[in-house]
Amino acid sequence: MKIIFGIFLIFLGVLLLTTIFLDLFSLSFFTRIFHNLGLFWPMMLITFGIYFIYLSVKKKWLYFLSVGVFSAFLILLLVWPYESVSAPGKYQVFTGVNRILFKSGGFTVRFIEGEKFRVSTSSGIEVSKAGSNLIVKGSLWKRFGPKMVEVELPRDTFELSFEEGAFTVKGEFEENRFTRVETKDSVLNIRFSFQKMNVPLYFEAEDCVLEVLLRVPGGISYFIDKKDGLLLKTIEGNIIESDLNPDLFFNLKGGVFRIHLEGGI
């Protein structure tokens, strides 16, 4: 069991060093691992099952078999592809939504511009409404493989919240549609493009892995307030750093953060 735990620590350390310092992978690489965990987690049960049998019969080949299964499990987390996302189903129309909460499991979210507030999801994702909150909840265990949510937004502003999961979020907009993005205890990769910043956008991230790529108009201002954690920041184009009513504000608490801003669309 000590060898298995040691392999896990080596795997985790190499992964963090490779991802953060060598920059061979983006932080969204953690999303791949989270998705693949939903496919291959039974291999952990097999590993411990073989090991417990080894403790009873003391056959060395069983011990090495448990180590081999566990090693294969870690390799599959890294290399198994998850790009083939199941297509969303029929649209549901909602009214009176101010905040969209995504939670549990792992899925891809794609925002598009439209005339109505409509949501379409692949199987394994539940959508419900509580007051002005729309709750989109997934589960790794209901359906293997990645899932997708497509949200059509009218010309209005919304708040986004991501909790306890792994999410890839994409969207290209004529104007910024969001006033606030919150994430906690999650792995979040956001890629937004705004031709205009009509309202300020506030990010709050706590105890998470966050990667943000924003393409914004030139001349806007930003400010990053990081209390603890690791921050990698890349700024390209005409973007101004200022703590006086910035157009983009990041409040970061505990985690690994990668912020990439491109100005001058």
N, C-alpha and C positions, 0 to 999 in steps of 0.2 A: 504493500500500500504506500510505503514511503517513496518508492520509485515512481508510482503513478502520480502522486502529489508533486514530486520533483519535476516530472515531465510537464505537468500543468503549469508550474511556476515558470519554467524555462519558456514554454510556449507563450505565456502571457507577457513575460519580459521582452522577448524578441519581437512580439507583435507590437508592443508599445513603442519600442525603440525604432523599429522599421517605419511605423506609421507617422510618428511625430518628428523624429530627427532626420531620418533619411528622406522622408517625403516621397517614398516610392508609391505609397497608396494615400488616398485622401481619407479623411476621418469617416467618410461614408462607408469605408471598408468594414467598420463595426456593424453597419446595417446588414451587410452580407452575412456576417457571423450570426447575428441575431435571427435572421430569416432561416439560415441553415440549421440553427439549433432546433427550430420547430420540426425539421425533417428528421434529424438524426439523434435526438435526445434518447430514444430507446437503447442506443448503443451504450449509454452509461449504465443502464440496468443490466445489460449483458455483461459489461465489464465487472461490475460488483458481484453479479451472480457467479461468474467463473472464479473470481477471487475467493468467494466464500466456500465454493466447492474445494478449491485448492487448500484452504485452511483445514478442511476435514480429511482429505486424502493425501495431502502433502506430495502431490505429483508436480515436479518442476515445470513440466510442459504446460500445465494449466496456468501456472503463474505467468509464464512468458506469453501465453495466449491472451490473458487478461491485459497485459501491457500492450500487446499488439493491437487488440481491439480498441483500447483507449487511444493509442497513437493514431490509428486510422480515423477515429472519431474527430480528433483535432485537425487532421489533414483535410477531412471532408468539410469542416467548418470554413476552412480557408479557400478551398478550390472549387467547391460545388457551385455552379452558376445559378443565379436566381432572377435573371433578366426577363424570363418568360412570365409576365404578369397576366393573370387571368383577366379577361375583359369585363368591364362593369355591365350591370344589367339595366333594367328599366329605370327611368328617372322618377323621383318623387319630388313634388313641388311643396315648398314650405313658405310661410309668411311670418313676419314679425320676429326674425332671427337677428340677434345682435352679436352673439358669441357662439363660436363653433369649437366644441371640445372633442379632441381625438384622444382615445385612450385604449390601452391594452393591445397586446399582440404586435404585429408589424405589418405595415402596408404603405403603398405609395399613394400620395394625394396629388391630384392634378386640378388646378384652378383654371377656369376659362371665363371670359367675359360673356355676358348675356343680358337678357331682358328680365328673367325671372330667377328666383333662388331655387335651383334644382340640384338634387343629389342622386348620383347613381353609384352603386357599389357592386363588387363581385361577391360571390357567396362567401359566407363566413364572417360577414360584417353586419352589425345591427345599427340602425339609425332610429333615434327617438328624439322627441322635443319636450323640454321642460321649461315652461315660461318662454323667455327669449333666448334660451340656450338650446342649441342643436348638439346632440351627443352622438358621436360616431364611434362605435366600440367594436373592436376586433378581438380575435382569440387565436393564438398559435395552435391550439389543440383541436379546434373545430374542423379545420381544413388545412392539409399540408400545402406548402408552397406559398408564394407571395400573393397578396391581395391588392386591389386597387379601388380607390375612391375618386370619383370625378365630381367636382362642385362647380356649378355655373352660378356666377355672381352677378346681380344687377348693379347698377351704379349707386352704390352706397358704401359705407365703411363698416368694418367688422373687427372683432377681436378673435384671436386664435389661441388655443391652448392645447398642449401636447403633454400627456402623462403616461408613464409606465409602459413604454413600448419603443419600437424602432420605426421611424417615419422618414420617408423621402418625399419632399414637398416641392412642387414646381408650379410656375405660373408666369405668364407674360401679360402685362397690363399697359393700357394707355395711361392710366392714372393709378396711384397707390390706393388700394382698396382696404388697407389694414391700418389700424391705429395702435394695436398692441399684439405682440406674440409672446406667449409664456410657455416655458417648457421646464419640466422637473422629472427627475428620475427616468430619463429617456435618452435615446440616441436619435438625434434629429439632424437631417440634412435639408437645408432650404436653399432653393435657387429661384430667385425672383428677378424680374426685369420690369422697371417702371420708366415710362417715357416722361412722366410728370410726377412730382411729389407734391400733391395738393394738400396733404395733411402729414404731420410728423409721425414717425413710426418708432415705437418703443419696444425693445426686446428685453425680456427678463428670463435668465436661465440659471437654474440651480441644480447642483448635483447631477450633471449630465455630460454627454459628449455632444457638442454642437458644432456644426459646420454651416456657415452662412456665405452664400455667394450672391451679391446684389449688384445689378447693373442699374445705375441711376443717372439722372441728368447731371451735367457738370455744374459746379458752383454750389452744391448743397453742402451742409455741414454735418459733422458726426462727432460723437464723443463716446468713449468706452470707459466704463467704471468697473474695474475688475478687483474684487476683494480678495479672492484666492483662487488657486487653480493655475493651469497652464494656458497661455494665450499665444497664438500665432496670428499675426496681423499683416495683411497685404493691402496696400492702397494704391490704386492706379488711376490716372486721370486727374481732372480738376475737382478735388473734394477737399473741403476745409475742415480741420480739426478745431472744434470750439465747444466749450461747455455752456455757452449762452444760448438757450433755446435751440438746440441742434435739431436738424431734420431727422437724424437717426441717432437714437440713444441706446446703448447696450449696458445693461446692469447684469454682471456676471458674478456668480457665487459658487465656487467649488465645482471643478470639473475640468474638462479639456475642451478648449474653444479655438476654432479657426474662423477668422473673419476676413473675407476677401471682398473689397469694394472696388467697383469700376465706375468711374464718373465720365460723363460726356457722351451719352448715347445720341 
